[in-house]
Amino acid sequence: MTAGMPELVGRLAAARDDALTKIAAASNLAQLEETRHQVFGRKAPLAQVRQGFRDLDEGERRDLGRRVNEVQQELEGSFEARKADFEAQELELRWERERADVTLPGDAPPMGSIHPLTRTMWEMVDIFVGLGYRVADGPEVELTTYLFDALNTPPEHPARSELDTYYIAGRVDEVALRTETSPVQIRTMEAQEPPVYVLCPGRTYRRETEDATHTAQFSQIEGLAVDEGITMADLKGTLQHLAREMFGRDLEIRLRPSFFPFTEPSAELDVQCFSCKGSGCRICKNEGWIELLGCGMVDPFLLDYVGYDSERYTGFAFGIGLERAAALAHDVRDIRAFYDNDIRFLAQFGGML
């Protein structure tokens, strides 16, 4: 036995005892990780014992190598056992900290509500369904024969200008986004014989400068009644009933003469400004009134166009901007708010948040 063998065996025993003491002394995973470097690092006592192998003969190296490996396995086992204890303790603490009582009631998600425009449209539809009208629908991309020609709108009319109407590329003067839902009335009359009582809601598009009362894309509801003996008095009574049912407030209403190619005589229905009550403000452009809808008696041209006997039948028509009606009904001062998707605004109309 060489002189260095007993010394190395003693150093190995001391390294083992020191490593076991350090492993046992660690009080958490962080300290245990620091101990790893002290026990198994390149400068640890166990590694220094291995460096003494070069001074031993072959038989002593095998014997000491076996002992070192046994000590290495013992220390690794002790280290892993200690690590498993700490991980189990941390897991238990985590479960205790993050424990959830599944018997408690959960937080109810916020409930949505009917959009105010949809709500207003349904209210108007209910009013007219109660009067015996039915709802009709039609395409938003429309032929100009239905959008203009059938509605007695000549080629030189400003409404047919590209400054006012969105035409489909390559189909100018043939196909456009509808500027009103009136074409639905023409399609309805083509499909049935009188009497006709229809309501036509839908989206429409115009090249408008957006402000508090105008948008380029908006919704419109048009009504049409064609029957024997219909007069202007029937139109006035119908619109008075609509205004009374919709607003239920003491705002004044007026009919004033106007002109539309598809009605004669024509009129516009104005409602007293909900903001200034008639004194004049920015919302009503200092007029004291807000235009609500256009209306009039159906021009005989339209009746003849669809094959109705204009000597026997008469009718009236009207068109109302849904956003303006909703603004009046809910005291909204800028119709663009309906399209901002601000939940704080929509929550005012019930059922949300």
Helices and strands as residue ranges (DSSP letters): H 4-25, H 29-40, H 45-51, G 52-55, H 58-97, H 116-129, E 134-135, E 141-143, H 144-147, G 149-151, G 158-160, E 175-177, H 182-191, E 196-205, E 217-227, H 232-247, E 253-260, E 263-272, E 289-298, H 300-305, E 314-321, H 322-330, G 335-339, H 343-346, G 347-349
